Amino acid sequence: MTRRIMMILGLALTVGATVSQGEWKMRVHEGASVTEFSVPGIDSVTFYDAGVPVMVRVPAGAFIMGDGVAWCGVDEREVTLTRDFYLGKHEVTNQEYLEAVQWAYDHGYVTATTVSVRGNLDQSTLELLDLDGSGCEIAFSNGTFTLHDAGHGVNPDHPVKEVTWYGAARYCDWLSLQAGLPRAYRHSGDWACNGGDPYGALGYRLPTDAEWEYAAQWDDERIWPWGNEAPDCGEANHNHCVGWTSAVGSYPAAPAALGLLDVGGNLWEWCNDWHDCDLGTTPTTDPTGPGSGISRVLRGGSWDCSDYFLRCATRNIYDADNSTDNMGLRVARTITP
């Protein structure tokens, strides 16, 4: 949840402003650097916490999960979600993950070598980020994480890749720790989110399987996040249209109904739930998925998938301790009363 303060500019804006040839100017001082703006050309000024992902509010409600066609989304059942939640407007970027993992390293929450980042909380040393993976665009040396060229340039605004499910869950907990919130995940055993009740977690977490699909198809049961027509290369980064990830938000002409970006394509996104392909048809409220497993749910398709896998109902599967160049994450957080 990004905290923002909007100031409408008008005659009351006097701090830091000077008169130059009858035109109001605003000077922004940053150390020895001064940047000057023409006030009549500014509609508003936004102050925001750059360390927190931009998030979109998703209202509670009911929907039909599954569409009868999608891979592991054939079963159709009515699902009711009783709590509003925030969902990241876009996938977590290389820069966002780099800043968070640097903070975690500086505080002793992870260990790192040039080839891997591993956990250092709750006696868990599982791999979180495969720095040696062919798609990883983050590097580590001498106590410092940096961005590097993995063959496609240096891309701070591209989604982070080569993150295991554990690395995705840990990222959420790093955000919570920085914000003074309880961390959602147990870092041992079954890694349960908030004791098995992710909807009741106060901190940041991964979206549940049901939350992800609900937000993607909101609120008209659309087949793809942008409607009922299969996307082309102008609507999503998929099917090798680009041949690699693109900067988050590169397809603003085709957002999901809530304004979420890259919900289909770019990268598969880790979800909170253990994976079970056959969910059945019994109506359910606030589902949490299986209580244990080996593999976790991924959603949304990626830069190398056909449009079939970008369907809102498609549910992919991957072992939680593995990572690839086509998997990333998007964060969520329950809105508390």
Secondary structure, 3 states (H helix, E strand, C coil): CCCEEEEECCCCCCCCEEEECCEEEEEEEECCEEEEEEHHHCCEEEEECCCCCCEEEECCEEEEECCCCCCCCCCCEEEEECCCEEEECCCCEHHHHHHHHHHHHHCCCEEECCCCEEECECCECCEEECCCCCCCCEEEECCEEEECCCCCCCCCCCECCCECHHHHHHHHHHHHHHHCCCCCECCCCCCCEHHHCHHHCCCCECCCHHHHHHHHHCCCCCCECCECCCCCCCCCCCCCCCCCCCCCCCCCCCCCCCCCCCCCCCCEEEEEEECCCCCCCCCEECCCCCCCCCEEEEECCCCCCCHHHHCCCCCEEEECCCCCCCEECCCEEECCC
